[in-house]
Structures are given as structure tokens and as C-alpha cells.
């Protein structure tokens, strides 16, 4: 379905979903498609973020939009516009983009703007992963394995974005996009890391809503970790086996 079309909201999660998800992963057909993680992917060197006001349809169709190159990751945030539900891109607008701009110390544009942040590449391995969508939800995780962080750089924060990849020429876009559809953002303060002696580091696992109308064949997760100064210390994106 076209992500720019208006859609309805999903039903609330239930404990029944847990059982269904477990059964799905146990099936032979699901196992062949469920390997979706950053394992084996090259380490990104920068994160390019493009922000578009939902009022600005032309911004979505702008052939001059900045493009990611080499080992750069790209994220596309659609921000709520002044026209509300009547905005051309309102169906895919999210307030998560406003949260991200606040973290960057920026304000929402009337049209579009972009921000490129280098990945410092400190020692350690960041892994992101997700399962198969079931009844409008998906299990996703972000994990960082490395030595205890410098206390001066704390608190760290982990960001995990559920995105829909939009190829060039699809939905009217002249550039490839990773459209953010949902977001997890959590603090990692290092004092009580969610780890064990056998699994040192930091990890967060959550269930995420998959918005109605999202093409789940184009689904992936992109994650990054930043320190107290806003520097990105690690980033990764998932890829599903066979895609």
C-alpha cells in the first residue's frame, strides 16, 4: 500500500500475541525468513538524517535531496505539519521526528533540512535485529558489546528506528529513503547495565507497532548509540537473509 495514504490505528497488544509470535518463529517456513540482523554488515561511518515537514509534498519529490554515500546510513523523518491531517504527508508523519530534532538541538523546518553526524567508531560491536511482523507488531532489539563506557560520556542513549525502505522512483521519491515509522529511545547510564557476566554490555528488546499500510517486505531496523555529548559511538542496520 502507498504509505502516503491515510490509515487506521492498530489494535492494542495482548498476551495472546506472545504465544502467536513464538509459534510463528517455531515454524519451518518462518525460520527461512526470520534472520534479520546487522550480522555481517559493514560498520557505518556516518548517519545522514533528512527531515521533511508533512505540509511539503514537493520536499518529498525533491531530486536535490542529500544522498548517502559509501558506508553512510540514511533516515527520513516526516514531521507533523501545520495542516494537521490535511497535510499531504500526514499519513506517515510522526512526532518521533520532533523528539530526534530536540536531541539534536534543532527545530522543525517549514520545508526540509538534513543533518549528517559521523560515527566515532569506538571499540565495541553494535547489533540490531528484528523478527517477523505478527498481528501488527514486531520484536526488535539493540545490543552493544564492549568494555564499560567512560563515566564522563554517560548517560548513553540507544535509538532504534523501525523503517520502511522506499526505492528510487517509488511513491514519487527520486532518492532512496528509509522512512521512519516507529522509534525506541532509551537511556543507558552504565550504572545498572542490562547485562550479565556472560553477556557484558547493554541490550534492549521491545515489541514495536508496525503501522497499518506499511509494506513489511521493506521493513528493517536502524540503530545507533550516542554519548552524553550527542556523539554517535556506534550504528548498525539490519538485513534479512534472502532479500
N, C-alpha and C positions, 0 to 999 in steps of 0.2 A: 504493500500500500504506500501511497505517497505520504511522506512524513509531514508534509505541509498541510494535510487535510485535518480538520477538527476531528477529535476522537473522544470517546467516553473514558471515565476513570475506571481503574481495575477494582475488583472486589478485595476486601481485607484478607490478610494471610490467616491461615488456620493451622492447627496441629496436623490436620489431615495432609497438608502439603508436604510435611516432613516424610511421612510414610510413602507418599507418591514419588517424591524425589529419590528416596532410597531404592524403591522398586525400579525406577527408570534406569538408574545407574547400574543396577544389577543385571539388566537385560543385555543379551549379547549384541543386539543391534545398536544400543546406546553406547556401549563401550567402544565401538569402532569410530564414534564421532566425538567422544567426550574429552579427548585430550586437547585441552585448550589452555595453554600457559605460555609464559615467556621463555621456557626452557629452550636453550639452543639459539636464542636470538642475540644479535649483537647489542652491545651496550650503547644506548643513545648518548649523544654529545650535547643535545640542546632540546628544549621544549618550546615550540612555536605555538602561541595561543592567539586565535583570531576571535574577536568579539563583534557581534552584529546585533544592532537594535532590531527588534521584531517589526518595527514600523518600516524598515528599509529593505524592500524586496530587491531593489537594484544592487544593494550591497552583496546579497547572496549570489547575484548573477555577475558580479564584477570580475572580469578576466584579469584585472591587475592585482588581485588579492595576493598577499605574500605566499610563497610556496616553500614547503620544507625541502631540504636537500640532504643527500647523504644519509647520515645516521641521526637526523633530527626527527623528533616526534611532533605531531601536529594535533591540536584540539580546536574544535569550533564550538563556541558558546553563543547561543541565541538568547538575548536578554529581553525581559518584558518591555514592551513599548508603551507609549502614551495612549495609543488607541485601544489598549486592552485586548479583548477577544476579537476585535475587528482588525487588529494589526495583521498584515499579510503573512507573517511568520509566527503568529501567536500559538499555533498548534504544537510547535516544538520549542517554544520559549521556556526558560527555566530560571528560577531565582538562584539556582546554584551558581550561575554565572556572576551574579551580583556578589555572592559570597567570595568567589575567586578574585574579583576585582578589588574587593575590600582588603583581601590578604595581600594583594599587590600594591595597595595604596593608590589605586586608580578609581576613577568614576566612570559611569556608563556613558558611552558615546551616543550622540544623536544619530550617527550613521554606523561606522565601523572603525575599529582600530586593531592593532596587533601588538604583541609583546613576545620577545624571544629571550629565554633565560637559559644560560649554559648549565650543563650538568657537571658538577665539580668532579665527580668520579672518584670519591673516596673509597678506600678498601671496603670490600663487602659485596654481597650479591643480593639484589632485589628480585623477588619473584612475584609475579601476579598470575592468577589463574581463575577460571570460572567453569561451571558445569553447563548442563543443558537447561534451557528455559522450560519450566513446568507451571502451567496454570497462571502465567503472568508473573512468575518470579524466577530468580536465578541465584545460585550460590556463587559467591566470589570471595577471593582472598588476596591479601597483600602481605608479604613477609620479607624482612630484612635480616640477613645473617651476617654478623660481623662482630668485632670487638666492641666492648662498651663504649658509647659515644663520649666525646669531650663534654664535661658538665657545663662548660661555658657556652656550648652550642645548643643546650636544651632550653625549652622543650622542643623536641622534634614534632613534626606533624606528618601524618600519612594521608595521601589523597588517592582515591581510587575512582576513576570515572568509567561508567558504562557508556560505550559509544556505539554509534551506527556508522559504519564506513559508507560513504557516498562516492561512488566512482565519478570520474570526469564525464560530463555530458548527461549525468543522471539527475533528475529533479531540477534541471535548469542550472546546475552549477558547472562553471568552466574549470574548476580546480577540484582535485580530490579532497575530501573532507572526512574528519572524524567528528561527527556531530554528537555532543554530549547529551545523553538522555537521562542520566541519573548520576549521583555522586555520593561517596562516603568520604568524610573528612574527620580524622580522629587525632588527638594528641598522643604522642609517645614521650613521656617525660624521663624515661630511663631509670626512675626510682623503683618502679614496680613493673618491669617489662613483662609482657605476656610470653614468657619463655620458660624453659626448664634446662637443667644442666646438660641434658642430652640434645636440646634444641636451642642453643643460645641465640639471642637476637630478639626481634619483635615480629608479631604476627597479628593480623586482624582478619576474621572471617565473618561475613554477613550474608543475609539474604537481601537481594535488591529487586525492586519493582522493575519489570520490563514494560514500558509504556505501550498501551494498545496502539496498533498501527506501525510499530517498529518492525522492520524486516529482520528477523532473528538470524537469517542466513548471513547478515552483515555485522553481526554482533561481535564485539571484543571488549576487553578492558585495558585501560592505560593507567598506570600508577606511578607515583613519584613520592619521594620523601624530602622534606626541606627542614632546615635547622631554624633556630630562633631568629637568625638574621634574614631569613627568607631565601637562603641559598639552597638550590636543589642538589642534594648529595647523591641521589640515585634515581633512576627512572627505568621503566620497562613497559612493554606491551605484550598482550597475548596473541597467540596464533593457534588456530585449530588445525589438528592433523588432517590432511586430506583436502585442505582449502588453499 
